[in-house]
């Protein structure tokens, strides 16, 4: 956990994820597109509201443009 950071998602993304299926008990695997065009794939969101990232990937919540469930 030392190399992880957790970011509270803005309400609009939490509301979106609450209406989508979980991949496991209390978590979803998502792909994220940032406003600068960069993508983060296969990221864990806990309880539809907390994004878990590696420290090297740390972003601010306001940088997120879109979030969708990861598809295989």
PQR file with spaces between the fields and no chain letter, atoms N, CA, C, O and H, PARSE charges and radii, in Angstrom:
ATOM       1  N    UNK     1       0.817   -1.196    0.000 -0.4000 1.5000
ATOM       2  CA   UNK     1       0.000    0.000    0.000 -0.0000 2.0000
ATOM       3  C    UNK     1       0.860    1.259    0.000  0.5500 1.7000
ATOM       4  O    UNK     1       0.372    2.326   -0.371 -0.5500 1.4000
ATOM       5  N    UNK     2       2.123    1.165    0.404 -0.4000 1.5000
ATOM       6  CA   UNK     2       2.987    2.338    0.463 -0.0000 2.0000
ATOM       7  C    UNK     2       3.144    3.014   -0.884  0.5500 1.7000
ATOM       8  O    UNK     2       3.275    4.236   -0.952 -0.5500 1.4000
ATOM       9  H    UNK     2       2.519    0.297    0.705  0.4000 1.0000
ATOM      10  N    UNK     3       3.134    2.240   -1.955 -0.4000 1.5000
ATOM      11  CA   UNK     3       3.333    2.802   -3.285 -0.0000 2.0000
ATOM      12  C    UNK     3       2.023    3.172   -3.966  0.5500 1.7000
ATOM      13  O    UNK     3       2.003    3.431   -5.170 -0.5500 1.4000
ATOM      14  H    UNK     3       3.028    1.247   -1.900  0.4000 1.0000
ATOM      15  N    UNK     4       0.940    3.199   -3.218 -0.4000 1.5000
ATOM      16  CA   UNK     4      -0.381    3.511   -3.771 -0.0000 2.0000
ATOM      17  C    UNK     4      -0.876    4.844   -3.221  0.5500 1.7000
ATOM      18  O    UNK     4      -0.557    5.239   -2.100 -0.5500 1.4000
ATOM      19  H    UNK     4       0.956    2.988   -2.241  0.4000 1.0000
ATOM      20  N    UNK     5      -1.665    5.521   -4.050 -0.4000 1.5000
ATOM      21  CA   UNK     5      -2.368    6.722   -3.606 -0.0000 2.0000
ATOM      22  C    UNK     5      -3.848    6.515   -3.904  0.5500 1.7000
ATOM      23  O    UNK     5      -4.215    5.805   -4.840 -0.5500 1.4000
ATOM      24  H    UNK     5      -1.924    5.200   -4.961  0.4000 1.0000
ATOM      25  N    UNK     6      -4.675    7.136   -3.106 -0.4000 1.5000
ATOM      26  CA   UNK     6      -6.119    7.042   -3.302 -0.0000 2.0000
ATOM      27  C    UNK     6      -6.681    8.435   -3.538  0.5500 1.7000
ATOM      28  O    UNK     6      -6.342    9.392   -2.841 -0.5500 1.4000
ATOM      29  H    UNK     6      -4.377    7.713   -2.346  0.4000 1.0000
ATOM      30  N    UNK     7      -7.538    8.520   -4.527 -0.4000 1.5000
ATOM      31  CA   UNK     7      -8.135    9.790   -4.919 -0.0000 2.0000
ATOM      32  C    UNK     7      -9.651    9.649   -4.849  0.5500 1.7000
ATOM      33  O    UNK     7     -10.217    8.713   -5.413 -0.5500 1.4000
ATOM      34  H    UNK     7      -7.813    7.742   -5.093  0.4000 1.0000
ATOM      35  N    UNK     8     -10.304   10.574   -4.162 -0.4000 1.5000
ATOM      36  CA   UNK     8     -11.764   10.587   -4.143 -0.0000 2.0000
ATOM      37  C    UNK     8     -12.266   11.120   -5.475  0.5500 1.7000
ATOM      38  O    UNK     8     -11.895   12.212   -5.903 -0.5500 1.4000
ATOM      39  H    UNK     8      -9.844   11.335   -3.704  0.4000 1.0000
ATOM      40  N    UNK     9     -13.107   10.340   -6.116 -0.4000 1.5000
ATOM      41  CA   UNK     9     -13.641   10.743   -7.414 -0.0000 2.0000
ATOM      42  C    UNK     9     -14.715   11.814   -7.257  0.5500 1.7000
ATOM      43  O    UNK     9     -15.449   11.824   -6.269 -0.5500 1.4000
ATOM      44  H    UNK     9     -13.409    9.453   -5.768  0.4000 1.0000
ATOM      45  N    UNK    10     -14.806   12.724   -8.241 -0.4000 1.5000
ATOM      46  CA   UNK    10     -15.914   13.683   -8.238 -0.0000 2.0000
ATOM      47  C    UNK    10     -17.255   12.948   -8.281  0.5500 1.7000
ATOM      48  O    UNK    10     -17.349   11.837   -8.803 -0.5500 1.4000
ATOM      49  H    UNK    10     -14.209   12.717   -9.044  0.4000 1.0000
ATOM      50  N    UNK    11     -18.269   13.571   -7.735 -0.4000 1.5000
ATOM      51  CA   UNK    11     -19.594   12.960   -7.610 -0.0000 2.0000
ATOM      52  C    UNK    11     -20.140   12.461   -8.949  0.5500 1.7000
ATOM      53  O    UNK    11     -20.790   11.417   -8.997 -0.5500 1.4000
ATOM      54  H    UNK    11     -18.193   14.473   -7.311  0.4000 1.0000
ATOM      55  N    UNK    12     -19.882   13.195  -10.041 -0.4000 1.5000
ATOM      56  CA   UNK    12     -20.434   12.765  -11.338 -0.0000 2.0000
ATOM      57  C    UNK    12     -19.896   11.398  -11.754  0.5500 1.7000
ATOM      58  O    UNK    12     -20.616   10.613  -12.372 -0.5500 1.4000
ATOM      59  H    UNK    12     -19.353   14.043  -10.003  0.4000 1.0000
ATOM      60  N    UNK    13     -18.629   11.104  -11.419 -0.4000 1.5000
ATOM      61  CA   UNK    13     -18.063    9.802  -11.759 -0.0000 2.0000
ATOM      62  C    UNK    13     -18.542    8.729  -10.782  0.5500 1.7000
ATOM      63  O    UNK    13     -18.798    7.594  -11.184 -0.5500 1.4000
ATOM      64  H    UNK    13     -18.044   11.741  -10.918  0.4000 1.0000
ATOM      65  N    UNK    14     -18.663    9.079   -9.515 -0.4000 1.5000
ATOM      66  CA   UNK    14     -19.186    8.124   -8.523 -0.0000 2.0000
ATOM      67  C    UNK    14     -20.604    7.703   -8.886  0.5500 1.7000
ATOM      68  O    UNK    14     -20.948    6.523   -8.829 -0.5500 1.4000
ATOM      69  H    UNK    14     -18.455   10.001   -9.189  0.4000 1.0000
ATOM      70  N    UNK    15     -21.420    8.683   -9.261 -0.4000 1.5000
ATOM      71  CA   UNK    15     -22.805    8.374   -9.648 -0.0000 2.0000
ATOM      72  C    UNK    15     -22.844    7.455  -10.860  0.5500 1.7000
ATOM      73  O    UNK    15     -23.648    6.523  -10.907 -0.5500 1.4000
ATOM      74  H    UNK    15     -21.141    9.642   -9.307  0.4000 1.0000
ATOM      75  N    UNK    16     -21.991    7.707  -11.830 -0.4000 1.5000
ATOM      76  CA   UNK    16     -21.914    6.862  -13.023 -0.0000 2.0000
ATOM      77  C    UNK    16     -21.547    5.429  -12.640  0.5500 1.7000
ATOM      78  O    UNK    16     -22.210    4.481  -13.059 -0.5500 1.4000
ATOM      79  H    UNK    16     -21.338    8.463  -11.792  0.4000 1.0000
ATOM      80  N    UNK    17     -20.492    5.276  -11.843 -0.4000 1.5000
ATOM      81  CA   UNK    17     -20.004    3.943  -11.483 -0.0000 2.0000
ATOM      82  C    UNK    17     -20.979    3.180  -10.591  0.5500 1.7000
ATOM      83  O    UNK    17     -21.034    1.951  -10.647 -0.5500 1.4000
ATOM      84  H    UNK    17     -19.953    6.046  -11.502  0.4000 1.0000
ATOM      85  N    UNK    18     -21.748    3.891   -9.769 -0.4000 1.5000
ATOM      86  CA   UNK    18     -22.733    3.234   -8.904 -0.0000 2.0000
ATOM      87  C    UNK    18     -23.764    2.462   -9.715  0.5500 1.7000
ATOM      88  O    UNK    18     -24.342    1.491   -9.227 -0.5500 1.4000
ATOM      89  H    UNK    18     -21.704    4.889   -9.722  0.4000 1.0000
ATOM      90  N    UNK    19     -23.994    2.891  -10.948 -0.4000 1.5000
ATOM      91  CA   UNK    19     -24.994    2.252  -11.799 -0.0000 2.0000
ATOM      92  C    UNK    19     -24.413    1.200  -12.737  0.5500 1.7000
ATOM      93  O    UNK    19     -25.119    0.665  -13.592 -0.5500 1.4000
ATOM      94  H    UNK    19     -23.524    3.680  -11.344  0.4000 1.0000
ATOM      95  N    UNK    20     -23.130    0.905  -12.576 -0.4000 1.5000
ATOM      96  CA   UNK    20     -22.466   -0.104  -13.402 -0.0000 2.0000
ATOM      97  C    UNK    20     -22.077   -1.305  -12.543  0.5500 1.7000
ATOM      98  O    UNK    20     -21.911   -1.164  -11.332 -0.5500 1.4000
ATOM      99  H    UNK    20     -22.557    1.339  -11.881  0.4000 1.0000
ATOM     100  N    UNK    21     -21.930   -2.483  -13.150 -0.4000 1.5000
ATOM     101  CA   UNK    21     -21.614   -3.682  -12.365 -0.0000 2.0000
ATOM     102  C    UNK    21     -20.213   -3.646  -11.750  0.5500 1.7000
ATOM     103  O    UNK    21     -19.300   -3.002  -12.267 -0.5500 1.4000
ATOM     104  H    UNK    21     -22.065   -2.598  -14.135  0.4000 1.0000
ATOM     105  N    UNK    22     -20.078   -4.351  -10.642 -0.4000 1.5000
ATOM     106  CA   UNK    22     -18.771   -4.523   -9.997 -0.0000 2.0000
ATOM     107  C    UNK    22     -18.077   -5.730  -10.615  0.5500 1.7000
ATOM     108  O    UNK    22     -18.733   -6.673  -11.057 -0.5500 1.4000
ATOM     109  H    UNK    22     -20.819   -4.874  -10.222  0.4000 1.0000
ATOM     110  N    UNK    23     -16.753   -5.698  -10.644 -0.4000 1.5000
ATOM     111  CA   UNK    23     -15.994   -6.862  -11.097 -0.0000 2.0000
ATOM     112  C    UNK    23     -15.711   -7.807   -9.938  0.5500 1.7000
ATOM     113  O    UNK    23     -15.400   -8.978  -10.154 -0.5500 1.4000
ATOM     114  H    UNK    23     -16.219   -4.932  -10.285  0.4000 1.0000
ATOM     115  N    UNK    24     -15.814   -7.321   -8.744 -0.4000 1.5000
ATOM     116  CA   UNK    24     -15.623   -8.106   -7.537 -0.0000 2.0000
ATOM     117  C    UNK    24     -16.325   -7.389   -6.397  0.5500 1.7000
ATOM     118  O    UNK    24     -16.925   -6.333   -6.597 -0.5500 1.4000
ATOM     119  H    UNK    24     -16.067   -6.369   -8.569  0.4000 1.0000
ATOM     120  N    UNK    25     -16.250   -7.953   -5.220 -0.4000 1.5000
ATOM     121  CA   UNK    25     -16.948   -7.393   -4.075 -0.0000 2.0000
ATOM     122  C    UNK    25     -16.408   -6.005   -3.727  0.5500 1.7000
ATOM     123  O    UNK    25     -15.331   -5.885   -3.144 -0.5500 1.4000
ATOM     124  H    UNK    25     -15.762   -8.811   -5.058  0.4000 1.0000
ATOM     125  N    UNK    26     -17.149   -4.966   -4.081 -0.4000 1.5000
ATOM     126  CA   UNK    26     -16.794   -3.606   -3.692 -0.0000 2.0000
ATOM     127  C    UNK    26     -15.785   -2.905   -4.580  0.5500 1.7000
ATOM     128  O    UNK    26     -15.268   -1.853   -4.202 -0.5500 1.4000
ATOM     129  H    UNK    26     -18.024   -5.063   -4.555  0.4000 1.0000
ATOM     130  N    UNK    27     -15.484   -3.460   -5.762 -0.4000 1.5000
ATOM     131  CA   UNK    27     -14.541   -2.760   -6.640 -0.0000 2.0000
ATOM     132  C    UNK    27     -14.908   -2.914   -8.111  0.5500 1.7000
ATOM     133  O    UNK    27     -15.617   -3.838   -8.509 -0.5500 1.4000
ATOM     134  H    UNK    27     -15.904   -4.314   -6.070  0.4000 1.0000
ATOM     135  N    UNK    28     -14.402   -1.977   -8.896 -0.4000 1.5000
ATOM     136  CA   UNK    28     -14.545   -2.005  -10.345 -0.0000 2.0000
ATOM     137  C    UNK    28     -13.179   -1.773  -10.970  0.5500 1.7000
ATOM     138  O    UNK    28     -12.323   -1.109  -10.386 -0.5500 1.4000
ATOM     139  H    UNK    28     -13.826   -1.226   -8.573  0.4000 1.0000
ATOM     140  N    UNK    29     -12.985   -2.318  -12.144 -0.4000 1.5000
ATOM     141  CA   UNK    29     -11.757   -2.086  -12.907 -0.0000 2.0000
ATOM     142  C    UNK    29     -12.132   -1.144  -14.044  0.5500 1.7000
ATOM     143  O    UNK    29     -13.030   -1.431  -14.835 -0.5500 1.4000
ATOM     144  H    UNK    29     -13.680   -2.858  -12.619  0.4000 1.0000
ATOM     145  N    UNK    30     -11.431   -0.017  -14.115 -0.4000 1.5000
ATOM     146  CA   UNK    30     -11.817    1.031  -15.054 -0.0000 2.0000
ATOM     147  C    UNK    30     -10.653    1.484  -15.928  0.5500 1.7000
ATOM     148  O    UNK    30      -9.482    1.265  -15.617 -0.5500 1.4000
ATOM     149  H    UNK    30     -10.701    0.216  -13.473  0.4000 1.0000
ATOM     150  N    UNK    31     -11.024    2.118  -17.024 -0.4000 1.5000
ATOM     151  CA   UNK    31     -10.083    2.831  -17.875 -0.0000 2.0000
ATOM     152  C    UNK    31     -10.430    4.311  -17.757  0.5500 1.7000
ATOM     153  O    UNK    31     -11.602    4.686  -17.729 -0.5500 1.4000
ATOM     154  H    UNK    31     -11.975    2.295  -17.276  0.4000 1.0000
ATOM     155  N    UNK    32      -9.405    5.137  -17.689 -0.4000 1.5000
ATOM     156  CA   UNK    32      -9.580    6.570  -17.468 -0.0000 2.0000
ATOM     157  C    UNK    32      -8.895    7.333  -18.586  0.5500 1.7000
ATOM     158  O    UNK    32      -7.781    6.998  -18.989 -0.5500 1.4000
ATOM     159  H    UNK    32      -8.453    4.832  -17.712  0.4000 1.0000
ATOM     160  N    UNK    33      -9.564    8.358  -19.083 -0.4000 1.5000
ATOM     161  CA   UNK    33      -8.943    9.282  -20.031 -0.0000 2.0000
ATOM     162  C    UNK    33      -8.862   10.634  -19.333  0.5500 1.7000
ATOM     163  O    UNK    33      -9.852   11.143  -18.809 -0.5500 1.4000
ATOM     164  H    UNK    33     -10.469    8.631  -18.755  0.4000 1.0000
ATOM     165  N    UNK    34      -7.664   11.198  -19.338 -0.4000 1.5000
ATOM     166  CA   UNK    34      -7.450   12.505  -18.725 -0.0000 2.0000
ATOM     167  C    UNK    34      -7.714   13.614  -19.737  0.5500 1.7000
ATOM     168  O    UNK    34      -7.729   13.371  -20.944 -0.5500 1.4000
ATOM     169  H    UNK    34      -6.859   10.784  -19.764  0.4000 1.0000
ATOM     170  N    UNK    35      -7.918   14.812  -19.248 -0.4000 1.5000
ATOM     171  CA   UNK    35      -8.191   15.956  -20.119 -0.0000 2.0000
ATOM     172  C    UNK    35      -7.034   16.258  -21.061  0.5500 1.7000
ATOM     173  O    UNK    35      -7.237   16.860  -22.116 -0.5500 1.4000
ATOM     174  H    UNK    35      -7.906   15.009  -18.268  0.4000 1.0000
ATOM     175  N    UNK    36      -5.827   15.848  -20.695 -0.4000 1.5000
ATOM     176  CA   UNK    36      -4.663   16.069  -21.568 -0.0000 2.0000
ATOM     177  C    UNK    36      -4.503   14.963  -22.615  0.5500 1.7000
ATOM     178  O    UNK    36      -3.548   14.981  -23.392 -0.5500 1.4000
ATOM     179  H    UNK    36      -5.662   15.359  -19.838  0.4000 1.0000
ATOM     180  N    UNK    37      -5.436   13.998  -22.640 -0.4000 1.5000
ATOM     181  CA   UNK    37      -5.408   12.918  -23.620 -0.0000 2.0000
ATOM     182  C    UNK    37      -4.733   11.641  -23.147  0.5500 1.7000
ATOM     183  O    UNK    37      -4.869   10.600  -23.791 -0.5500 1.4000
ATOM     184  H    UNK    37      -6.212   13.983  -22.009  0.4000 1.0000
ATOM     185  N    UNK    38      -4.014   11.699  -22.043 -0.4000 1.5000
ATOM     186  CA   UNK    38      -3.347   10.516  -21.497 -0.0000 2.0000
ATOM     187  C    UNK    38      -4.390    9.518  -20.983  0.5500 1.7000
ATOM     188  O    UNK    38      -5.448    9.911  -20.490 -0.5500 1.4000
ATOM     189  H    UNK    38      -3.904   12.544  -21.520  0.4000 1.0000
ATOM     190  N    UNK    39      -4.079    8.225  -21.104 -0.4000 1.5000
ATOM     191  CA   UNK    39      -4.985    7.174  -20.633 -0.0000 2.0000
ATOM     192  C    UNK    39      -4.348    6.362  -19.514  0.5500 1.7000
ATOM     193  O    UNK    39      -3.140    6.125  -19.510 -0.5500 1.4000
ATOM     194  H    UNK    39      -3.220    7.905  -21.505  0.4000 1.0000
ATOM     195  N    UNK    40      -5.166    5.947  -18.579 -0.4000 1.5000
ATOM     196  CA   UNK    40      -4.769    5.020  -17.519 -0.0000 2.0000
ATOM     197  C    UNK    40      -5.708    3.825  -17.638  0.5500 1.7000
ATOM     198  O    UNK    40      -6.927    3.993  -17.608 -0.5500 1.4000
ATOM     199  H    UNK    40      -6.147    6.139  -18.583  0.4000 1.0000
ATOM     200  N    UNK    41      -5.158    2.625  -17.773 -0.4000 1.5000
ATOM     201  CA   UNK    41      -6.003    1.448  -17.970 -0.0000 2.0000
ATOM     202  C    UNK    41      -5.901    0.474  -16.799  0.5500 1.7000
ATOM     203  O    UNK    41      -4.904    0.420  -16.080 -0.5500 1.4000
ATOM     204  H    UNK    41      -4.167    2.489  -17.798  0.4000 1.0000
ATOM     205  N    UNK    42      -6.972   -0.284  -16.645 -0.4000 1.5000
ATOM     206  CA   UNK    42      -7.067   -1.324  -15.608 -0.0000 2.0000
ATOM     207  C    UNK    42      -6.786   -0.779  -14.211  0.5500 1.7000
ATOM     208  O    UNK    42      -5.988   -1.354  -13.470 -0.5500 1.4000
ATOM     209  H    UNK    42      -7.782   -0.240  -17.229  0.4000 1.0000
ATOM     210  N    UNK    43      -7.428    0.313  -13.851 -0.4000 1.5000
ATOM     211  CA   UNK    43      -7.276    0.905  -12.526 -0.0000 2.0000
ATOM     212  C    UNK    43      -8.436    0.468  -11.640  0.5500 1.7000
ATOM     213  O    UNK    43      -9.549    0.254  -12.120 -0.5500 1.4000
ATOM     214  H    UNK    43      -8.076    0.780  -14.453  0.4000 1.0000
ATOM     215  N    UNK    44      -8.173    0.341  -10.370 -0.4000 1.5000
ATOM     216  CA   UNK    44      -9.172   -0.112   -9.400 -0.0000 2.0000
ATOM     217  C    UNK    44      -9.900    1.094   -8.803  0.5500 1.7000
ATOM     218  O    UNK    44      -9.281    2.078   -8.400 -0.5500 1.4000
ATOM     219  H    UNK    44      -7.269    0.515   -9.980  0.4000 1.0000
ATOM     220  N    UNK    45     -11.232    0.990   -8.759 -0.4000 1.5000
ATOM     221  CA   UNK    45     -12.053    1.960   -8.039 -0.0000 2.0000
ATOM     222  C    UNK    45     -12.774    1.196   -6.939  0.5500 1.7000
ATOM     223  O    UNK    45     -13.449    0.201   -7.204 -0.5500 1.4000
ATOM     224  H    UNK    45     -11.735    0.190   -9.086  0.4000 1.0000
ATOM     225  N    UNK    46     -12.630    1.659   -5.718 -0.4000 1.5000
ATOM     226  CA   UNK    46     -13.256    1.029   -4.559 -0.0000 2.0000
ATOM     227  C    UNK    46     -14.580    1.720   -4.245  0.5500 1.7000
ATOM     228  O    UNK    46     -14.659    2.948   -4.221 -0.5500 1.4000
ATOM     229  H    UNK    46     -12.081    2.468   -5.502  0.4000 1.0000
ATOM     230  N    UNK    47     -15.608    0.929   -4.007 -0.4000 1.5000
ATOM     231  CA   UNK    47     -16.923    1.446   -3.615 -0.0000 2.0000
ATOM     232  C    UNK    47     -17.433    2.549   -4.530  0.5500 1.7000
ATOM     233  O    UNK    47     -18.104    3.474   -4.071 -0.5500 1.4000
ATOM     234  H    UNK    47     -15.544   -0.069   -4.026  0.4000 1.0000
ATOM     235  N    UNK    48     -17.129    2.463   -5.792 -0.4000 1.5000
ATOM     236  CA   UNK    48     -17.564    3.421   -6.822 -0.0000 2.0000
ATOM     237  C    UNK    48     -17.094    4.847   -6.571  0.5500 1.7000
ATOM     238  O    UNK    48     -17.594    5.774   -7.208 -0.5500 1.4000
ATOM     239  H    UNK    48     -16.584    1.712   -6.165  0.4000 1.0000
ATOM     240  N    UNK    49     -16.148    5.046   -5.661 -0.4000 1.5000
ATOM     241  CA   UNK    49     -15.796    6.427   -5.328 -0.0000 2.0000
ATOM     242  C    UNK    49     -14.319    6.704   -5.073  0.5500 1.7000
ATOM     243  O    UNK    49     -13.921    7.869   -5.049 -0.5500 1.4000
ATOM     244  H    UNK    49     -15.742    4.293   -5.143  0.4000 1.0000
ATOM     245  N    UNK    50     -13.498    5.684   -4.882 -0.4000 1.5000
ATOM     246  CA   UNK    50     -12.086    5.909   -4.543 -0.0000 2.0000
ATOM     247  C    UNK    50     -11.198    5.242   -5.587  0.5500 1.7000
ATOM     248  O    UNK    50     -11.171    4.018   -5.712 -0.5500 1.4000
ATOM     249  H    UNK    50     -13.821    4.738   -4.902  0.4000 1.0000
ATOM     250  N    UNK    51     -10.480    6.066   -6.326 -0.4000 1.5000
ATOM     251  CA   UNK    51      -9.563    5.586   -7.357 -0.0000 2.0000
ATOM     252  C    UNK    51      -8.216    5.288   -6.725  0.5500 1.7000
ATOM     253  O    UNK    51      -7.654    6.128   -6.022 -0.5500 1.4000
ATOM     254  H    UNK    51     -10.502    7.061   -6.224  0.4000 1.0000
ATOM     255  N    UNK    52      -7.697    4.091   -6.975 -0.4000 1.5000
ATOM     256  CA   UNK    52      -6.402    3.686   -6.435 -0.0000 2.0000
ATOM     257  C    UNK    52      -5.374    3.674   -7.566  0.5500 1.7000
ATOM     258  O    UNK    52      -5.564    3.008   -8.584 -0.5500 1.4000
ATOM     259  H    UNK    52      -8.153    3.408   -7.545  0.4000 1.0000
ATOM     260  N    UNK    53      -4.290    4.416   -7.376 -0.4000 1.5000
ATOM     261  CA   UNK    53      -3.231    4.539   -8.381 -0.0000 2.0000
ATOM     262  C    UNK    53      -1.871    4.280   -7.758  0.5500 1.7000
ATOM     263  O    UNK    53      -1.706    4.339   -6.539 -0.5500 1.4000
ATOM     264  H    UNK    53      -4.135    4.957   -6.550  0.4000 1.0000
ATOM     265  N    UNK    54      -0.902    3.993   -8.613 -0.4000 1.5000
ATOM     266  CA   UNK    54       0.490    3.944   -8.176 -0.0000 2.0000
ATOM     267  C    UNK    54       0.939    5.379   -7.906  0.5500 1.7000
ATOM     268  O    UNK    54       0.434    6.312   -8.531 -0.5500 1.4000
ATOM     269  H    UNK    54      -1.037    3.946   -9.603  0.4000 1.0000
ATOM     270  N    UNK    55       1.877    5.563   -6.988 -0.4000 1.5000
ATOM     271  CA   UNK    55       2.373    6.915   -6.709 -0.0000 2.0000
ATOM     272  C    UNK    55       2.891    7.596   -7.963  0.5500 1.7000
ATOM     273  O    UNK    55       2.733    8.806   -8.123 -0.5500 1.4000
ATOM     274  H    UNK    55       2.287    4.805   -6.480  0.4000 1.0000
ATOM     275  N    UNK    56       3.504    6.833   -8.849 -0.4000 1.5000
ATOM     276  CA   UNK    56       4.060    7.401  -10.080 -0.0000 2.0000
ATOM     277  C    UNK    56       2.974    7.886  -11.044  0.5500 1.7000
ATOM     278  O    UNK    56       3.264    8.626  -11.983 -0.5500 1.4000
ATOM     279  H    UNK    56       3.633    5.850   -8.719  0.4000 1.0000
ATOM     280  N    UNK    57       1.725    7.471  -10.812 -0.4000 1.5000
ATOM     281  CA   UNK    57       0.605    7.858  -11.679 -0.0000 2.0000
ATOM     282  C    UNK    57      -0.262    8.947  -11.054  0.5500 1.7000
ATOM     283  O    UNK    57      -1.295    9.305  -11.620 -0.5500 1.4000
ATOM     284  H    UNK    57       1.490    6.870  -10.049  0.4000 1.0000
ATOM     285  N    UNK    58       0.125    9.469   -9.926 -0.4000 1.5000
ATOM     286  CA   UNK    58      -0.729   10.376   -9.167 -0.0000 2.0000
ATOM     287  C    UNK    58      -1.224   11.540  -10.019  0.5500 1.7000
ATOM     288  O    UNK    58      -0.450   12.211  -10.701 -0.5500 1.4000
ATOM     289  H    UNK    58       0.965    9.178   -9.466  0.4000 1.0000
ATOM     290  N    UNK    59      -2.529   11.757   -9.959 -0.4000 1.5000
ATOM     291  CA   UNK    59      -3.179   12.844  -10.683 -0.0000 2.0000
ATOM     292  C    UNK    59      -4.120   13.560   -9.724  0.5500 1.7000
ATOM     293  O    UNK    59      -4.329   13.117   -8.594 -0.5500 1.4000
ATOM     294  H    UNK    59      -3.157   11.212   -9.405  0.4000 1.0000
ATOM     295  N    UNK    60      -4.672   14.650  -10.177 -0.4000 1.5000
ATOM     296  CA   UNK    60      -5.725   15.338   -9.435 -0.0000 2.0000
ATOM     297  C    UNK    60      -7.064   14.931  -10.049  0.5500 1.7000
ATOM     298  O    UNK    60      -7.157   14.726  -11.259 -0.5500 1.4000
ATOM     299  H    UNK    60      -4.502   15.009  -11.095  0.4000 1.0000
ATOM     300  N    UNK    61      -8.077   14.817   -9.232 -0.4000 1.5000
ATOM     301  CA   UNK    61      -9.391   14.376   -9.707 -0.0000 2.0000
ATOM     302  C    UNK    61      -9.913   15.271  -10.825  0.5500 1.7000
ATOM     303  O    UNK    61     -10.595   14.793  -11.731 -0.5500 1.4000
ATOM     304  H    UNK    61      -8.002   14.983   -8.249  0.4000 1.0000
ATOM     305  N    UNK    62      -9.606   16.546  -10.772 -0.4000 1.5000
ATOM     306  CA   UNK    62     -10.117   17.478  -11.788 -0.0000 2.0000
ATOM     307  C    UNK    62      -9.496   17.240  -13.171  0.5500 1.7000
ATOM     308  O    UNK    62      -9.978   17.783  -14.165 -0.5500 1.4000
ATOM     309  H    UNK    62      -9.052   16.935  -10.035  0.4000 1.0000
ATOM     310  N    UNK    63      -8.435   16.435  -13.238 -0.4000 1.5000
ATOM     311  CA   UNK    63      -7.793   16.118  -14.519 -0.0000 2.0000
ATOM     312  C    UNK    63      -8.531   15.024  -15.295  0.5500 1.7000
ATOM     313  O    UNK    63      -8.256   14.816  -16.476 -0.5500 1.4000
ATOM     314  H    UNK    63      -8.044   15.994  -12.431  0.4000 1.0000
ATOM     315  N    UNK    64      -9.462   14.326  -14.645 -0.4000 1.5000
ATOM     316  CA   UNK    64     -10.170   13.207  -15.278 -0.0000 2.0000
ATOM     317  C    UNK    64     -11.232   13.733  -16.233  0.5500 1.7000
ATOM     318  O    UNK    64     -12.050   14.581  -15.875 -0.5500 1.4000
ATOM     319  H    UNK    64      -9.686   14.495  -13.685  0.4000 1.0000
ATOM     320  N    UNK    65     -11.201   13.212  -17.456 -0.4000 1.5000
ATOM     321  CA   UNK    65     -12.209   13.576  -18.454 -0.0000 2.0000
ATOM     322  C    UNK    65     -13.312   12.525  -18.498  0.5500 1.7000
ATOM     323  O    UNK    65     -14.493   12.855  -18.396 -0.5500 1.4000
ATOM     324  H    UNK    65     -10.536   12.523  -17.747  0.4000 1.0000
ATOM     325  N    UNK    66     -12.923   11.250  -18.651 -0.4000 1.5000
ATOM     326  CA   UNK    66     -13.919   10.174  -18.706 -0.0000 2.0000
ATOM     327  C    UNK    66     -13.430    8.938  -17.956  0.5500 1.7000
ATOM     328  O    UNK    66     -12.231    8.688  -17.827 -0.5500 1.4000
ATOM     329  H    UNK    66     -11.963   10.982  -18.734  0.4000 1.0000
ATOM     330  N    UNK    67     -14.400    8.182  -17.472 -0.4000 1.5000
ATOM     331  CA   UNK    67     -14.133    6.886  -16.833 -0.0000 2.0000
ATOM     332  C    UNK    67     -15.123    5.891  -17.417  0.5500 1.7000
ATOM     333  O    UNK    67     -16.309    6.187  -17.557 -0.5500 1.4000
ATOM     334  H    UNK    67     -15.373    8.384  -17.576  0.4000 1.0000
ATOM     335  N    UNK    68     -14.620    4.701  -17.759 -0.4000 1.5000
ATOM     336  CA   UNK    68     -15.510    3.627  -18.206 -0.0000 2.0000
ATOM     337  C    UNK    68     -14.987    2.310  -17.658  0.5500 1.7000
ATOM     338  O    UNK    68     -13.808    2.187  -17.325 -0.5500 1.4000
ATOM     339  H    UNK    68     -13.656    4.460  -17.645  0.4000 1.0000
ATOM     340  N    UNK    69     -15.869    1.334  -17.567 -0.4000 1.5000
ATOM     341  CA   UNK    69     -15.445    0.006  -17.134 -0.0000 2.0000
ATOM     342  C    UNK    69     -14.464   -0.560  -18.141  0.5500 1.7000
ATOM     343  O    UNK    69     -14.639   -0.404  -19.350 -0.5500 1.4000
ATOM     344  H    UNK    69     -16.826    1.434  -17.838  0.4000 1.0000
ATOM     345  N    UNK    70     -13.434   -1.216  -17.639 -0.4000 1.5000
ATOM     346  CA   UNK    70     -12.454   -1.858  -18.513 -0.0000 2.0000
ATOM     347  C    UNK    70     -13.112   -3.060  -19.178  0.5500 1.7000
ATOM     348  O    UNK    70     -13.788   -3.852  -18.522 -0.5500 1.4000
ATOM     349  H    UNK    70     -13.292   -1.343  -16.657  0.4000 1.0000
ATOM     350  N    UNK    71     -12.908   -3.184  -20.472 -0.4000 1.5000
ATOM     351  CA   UNK    71     -13.427   -4.362  -21.174 -0.0000 2.0000
ATOM     352  C    UNK    71     -12.257   -5.166  -21.709  0.5500 1.7000
ATOM     353  O    UNK    71     -11.248   -4.608  -22.141 -0.5500 1.4000
ATOM     354  H    UNK    71     -12.358   -2.540  -21.005  0.4000 1.0000
ATOM     355  N    UNK    72     -12.399   -6.468  -21.678 -0.4000 1.5000
ATOM     356  CA   UNK    72     -11.310   -7.371  -22.053 -0.0000 2.0000
ATOM     357  C    UNK    72     -11.010   -7.342  -23.517  0.5500 1.7000
ATOM     358  O    UNK    72     -10.116   -8.051  -23.978 -0.5500 1.4000
ATOM     359  H    UNK    72     -13.219   -6.922  -21.328  0.4000 1.0000
